[in-house]
Amino acid sequence: MFDPALASFGATDHFHPMNMDKFLSRLPIKALRDRAPLVPVVRLYGVIAAQGSPLRPAINLASLAEPLERAFAMKGAKAVVLAINSPGGSPVQSALLHDRIRLLADEKKLPVYAFCEDVAASGGYWIACAGDEIYAAQTSIIGSIGVIASTFGFEEAMKKLGVERRLFTAGNKKSLLDPFLPVDDDDVKRLTALQKEIHDAFKAHVRTRREGRLKASERKLFTGEFWTGAKAVELGLTDGIGDLKSVMVKKFGVKVRLPIVDADKSWLQRRLGLSTQLPAMNLPADLLATAEARAHWARFGL
């Protein structure tokens, strides 16, 4: 096929090294674009939970499996970036997402870079450890390597209202810390044991993914405490201070392309600005879940 951009060069200057920049400048725009390094970006924003809703989008494997697959499958990709902004949530979904990211990274042999924005704490940090390198802003919130459970006690309110709690189970361990009954010591022991098991898994995960890079004792790192991005570098929880664009330009050059890979939305979702997570709406439950999500962020002053 005749190409005027190529035909303008003579036989001698076509291959001369001094003319390479001139030659590239005359190539079609698509060809130039295809030469620019490609690094897809997957955003992980929100509380980590098994289910989300239009009012409370959530991070989970169901909503992110497809965007992750597309990001790692992009032709010519040099790496994949994770943009993380999460106060944590479900340890199961955190582990599922981390493991899927590492599976794809190993399969495609692509490096993964994690960038923590406002917060990457608890489950958010668990996912960040999927990165071969982790970066944050100086004032990001990083860490909270621990496990938390919270509930309410309504037994006194029940007495004042004259309401009797009737609970029937098959199996004397079926109920755990019923909020309408007084605290049971055995229930507390069971919950504490469960939390310890999950915490141990979290600690083992961080040890493995940050092997050779942790710079503080486990007694300091694994208490559930959290730190700024600047302090996290000193502790070895992250690898440096920097924003996504700046770090990627340093690694791949000023022409690096950083397309965002999101889940596909329907026409209606795009028009209404809704999340891709659209289970049947249950307004009271969604409002309660939204308040719960707000409490996750509030733990970190956000």
C-alpha positions in Angstrom: 0.0 0.0 0.0 1.3 3.4 -0.9 2.1 5.6 2.1 3.0 9.2 1.5 4.6 9.5 4.9 7.1 6.8 3.9 7.5 7.8 0.2 8.8 11.2 1.2 12.1 9.6 2.3 14.8 8.7 -0.1 16.7 5.5 -0.1 19.6 7.0 1.8 17.9 9.0 4.5 15.2 6.3 5.2 17.7 4.2 7.2 20.0 7.0 8.5 19.9 7.1 12.3 19.9 10.9 12.3 16.6 10.8 10.4 14.8 8.4 12.7 12.9 11.2 14.7 11.9 12.8 11.4 10.7 9.5 10.1 8.6 8.7 13.1 7.1 12.2 13.1 5.7 11.5 9.6 4.1 8.2 10.5 0.3 8.0 10.8 -1.0 9.1 14.2 -2.2 5.6 15.0 1.2 4.1 14.4 2.8 6.7 16.7 0.2 6.0 19.4 0.7 2.3 19.2 4.4 2.8 19.9 3.7 4.7 23.2 3.9 2.4 26.3 0.5 1.2 27.5 -0.2 0.7 31.2 -3.9 0.0 32.0 -5.3 1.4 35.3 -7.9 -0.4 37.4 -9.6 1.6 40.1 -10.6 0.0 43.4 -12.6 2.7 45.2 -14.9 2.1 48.2 -15.6 -0.3 51.1 -14.8 -3.9 50.4 -18.0 -5.9 50.6 -19.6 -9.0 49.0 -22.4 -6.9 47.7 -22.9 -3.3 46.7 -25.8 -1.2 45.5 -26.4 2.0 43.5 -26.2 3.9 46.8 -23.2 2.1 48.1 -20.9 0.8 45.4 -18.5 -1.8 46.8 -15.2 -3.4 45.9 -15.5 -7.1 45.4 -14.4 -9.8 43.0 -17.8 -10.0 41.2 -17.6 -6.3 40.1 -13.9 -6.3 39.3 -13.1 -9.7 37.8 -14.0 -8.5 34.3 -12.1 -5.2 34.4 -9.0 -7.0 35.7 -9.2 -9.6 33.0 -9.4 -6.9 30.3 -6.6 -4.8 31.8 -4.2 -7.8 31.9 -5.3 -8.9 28.4 -4.6 -5.5 26.7 -2.3 -6.0 23.8 1.1 -4.5 24.3 0.5 -3.7 28.0 3.8 -3.1 29.9 2.3 -3.3 33.4 -1.0 -2.9 35.2 -1.7 -0.2 37.8 -4.1 -0.5 40.8 -5.5 2.8 42.0 -6.7 2.1 45.5 -8.9 4.2 47.8 -10.4 1.9 50.4 -10.8 1.9 54.2 -11.1 -1.9 54.2 -14.0 -4.3 54.7 -14.5 -8.0 54.0 -11.3 -10.0 54.5 -12.6 -12.7 52.1 -13.2 -10.3 49.2 -9.8 -8.7 49.9 -8.1 -12.0 49.6 -10.1 -13.0 46.5 -9.2 -9.8 44.7 -5.5 -10.0 45.7 -5.2 -13.6 44.6 -7.0 -12.9 41.2 -4.6 -10.0 40.6 -1.5 -12.1 41.3 -2.9 -15.0 39.2 -3.3 -12.7 36.2 0.1 -11.0 36.8 1.9 -14.3 36.9 0.0 -15.6 33.9 0.7 -12.5 31.7 4.1 -11.9 33.2 3.3 -8.2 33.9 4.5 -6.1 36.8 1.8 -4.6 39.0 2.1 -1.1 40.6 -0.3 -0.1 43.4 -1.1 3.5 44.2 -2.8 4.4 47.5 -4.8 7.5 47.5 -6.6 8.9 50.6 -6.5 5.5 52.4 -5.4 1.9 51.8 -6.1 0.4 55.2 -7.0 -3.0 56.5 -8.5 -4.9 53.5 -7.4 -2.0 51.3 -3.8 -2.6 52.3 -4.3 -6.3 51.8 -5.2 -5.6 48.2 -2.4 -3.1 47.8 0.1 -5.9 48.6 -0.8 -7.4 45.2 1.5 -4.7 43.8 5.1 -5.5 43.1 5.7 -1.9 44.2 3.4 0.2 46.4 3.3 4.0 46.3 1.3 6.6 48.3 1.0 10.3 48.9 2.8 11.7 51.9 -0.6 12.2 53.7 -2.2 8.9 52.6 -3.4 6.7 55.4 -1.7 3.3 55.3 -1.8 0.1 57.4 -4.4 -0.9 60.0 -3.2 -4.5 59.8 -5.8 -6.0 62.2 -9.3 -7.3 62.5 -12.3 -5.5 63.9 -15.9 -6.4 64.7 -18.6 -4.2 66.2 -22.2 -4.6 67.2 -24.8 -3.1 69.5 -26.5 -4.2 72.7 -30.2 -3.7 73.1 -31.0 -5.8 76.1 -31.7 -2.8 78.4 -33.9 -1.1 75.8 -35.8 -4.4 75.4 -36.5 -4.4 79.1 -37.8 -0.8 79.1 -40.0 -1.5 76.2 -41.3 -4.7 77.8 -40.2 -6.8 74.8 -39.2 -10.4 75.3 -36.5 -12.0 73.0 -37.4 -15.5 71.9 -34.5 -17.3 70.2 -34.6 -20.9 69.1 -31.6 -22.8 67.7 -30.6 -26.3 66.9 -27.1 -26.4 68.1 -25.9 -24.5 71.2 -23.3 -22.6 69.2 -25.6 -21.4 66.4 -26.1 -17.9 67.9 -23.1 -15.6 68.4 -23.3 -12.3 70.4 -27.0 -11.8 69.9 -27.5 -8.0 70.3 -30.8 -8.5 72.1 -29.2 -10.7 74.8 -26.6 -10.0 77.5 -23.0 -10.6 76.4 -22.0 -14.2 76.8 -18.4 -14.9 77.8 -18.2 -18.0 75.6 -19.4 -16.0 72.6 -16.6 -13.5 73.2 -14.0 -16.2 73.3 -15.3 -17.7 70.0 -15.3 -14.3 68.3 -11.8 -13.5 69.6 -10.5 -16.9 68.3 -12.0 -16.2 64.9 -10.4 -12.7 64.8 -7.0 -14.1 65.8 -7.2 -16.6 63.0 -8.0 -13.9 60.4 -5.3 -11.6 61.9 -2.7 -14.4 61.6 -3.6 -14.9 57.9 -3.3 -11.1 57.4 0.1 -11.0 59.0 1.4 -14.0 57.0 0.1 -12.3 53.9 2.0 -9.1 54.6 5.2 -11.0 55.6 5.1 -12.9 52.3 4.3 -10.0 50.0 6.7 -7.5 51.7 9.5 -10.0 52.4 12.8 -8.3 52.9 11.2 -4.8 52.8 9.6 -4.5 56.3 11.7 -2.2 58.5 10.0 -2.4 61.8 9.1 -5.1 64.3 5.9 -7.1 63.9 4.9 -5.8 67.4 4.7 -2.4 65.9 3.4 -3.2 62.4 0.6 -5.7 63.2 -1.2 -3.9 66.0 -3.9 -2.4 63.8 -2.3 1.0 63.9 -2.2 3.1 60.8 0.3 5.7 59.5 0.8 8.4 56.9 2.2 7.5 53.6 5.5 9.2 54.5 5.8 7.0 57.7 4.7 3.9 55.8 7.8 4.2 53.6 10.0 4.3 56.7 8.3 1.2 58.0 8.6 -0.6 54.7 4.9 -0.9 54.2 5.2 1.0 50.9 8.1 1.6 48.4 7.9 5.3 47.8 6.0 8.6 47.7 4.5 9.5 44.4 1.3 9.9 42.4 0.3 7.5 39.6 1.0 9.7 36.6 4.4 11.0 37.8 5.7 7.5 38.8 4.6 6.0 35.5 6.2 8.7 33.5 9.5 8.1 35.2 9.2 4.4 34.5 7.8 4.4 31.0 8.4 7.9 29.6 6.3 11.0 29.0 4.3 9.3 26.2 3.0 6.5 28.5 -0.8 5.8 28.0 -2.8 5.2 31.2 -6.3 4.1 30.1 -8.8 3.5 32.9 -10.4 0.1 32.7 -13.9 0.0 34.4 -16.7 -2.4 34.4 -19.0 -1.9 31.4 -22.2 0.0 32.1 -25.5 -0.2 30.4 -27.0 2.9 28.6 -29.3 3.6 31.6 -26.5 3.3 34.1 -24.4 5.8 32.1 -27.3 8.2 31.7 -28.2 8.1 35.4 -24.6 8.0 36.7 -25.3 4.7 38.6 -22.8 2.1 39.7 -22.6 -1.2 37.8 -23.8 -2.9 40.9 -27.6 -3.0 40.5 -29.3 -5.6 42.7 -32.9 -4.9 43.6 -33.1 -1.7 45.6 -34.0 -2.0 49.2 -34.0 1.6 50.5 -33.9 1.0 54.3 -31.2 -1.7 53.9 -29.2 0.5 51.5 -29.4 3.5 53.8 -28.2 1.3 56.7 -25.4 -0.1 54.6 -24.4 3.4 53.5 -24.2 4.5 57.2 -22.0 1.5 57.9 -19.8 2.3 54.9 -19.6 5.9 56.2 -18.4 4.6 59.6 -15.5 2.7 57.8 -14.3 5.9 56.3 -14.8 7.9 59.5 -12.3 5.7 61.4 -9.6 7.4 59.4 -11.0 10.9 59.7 -12.4 10.9 56.1 
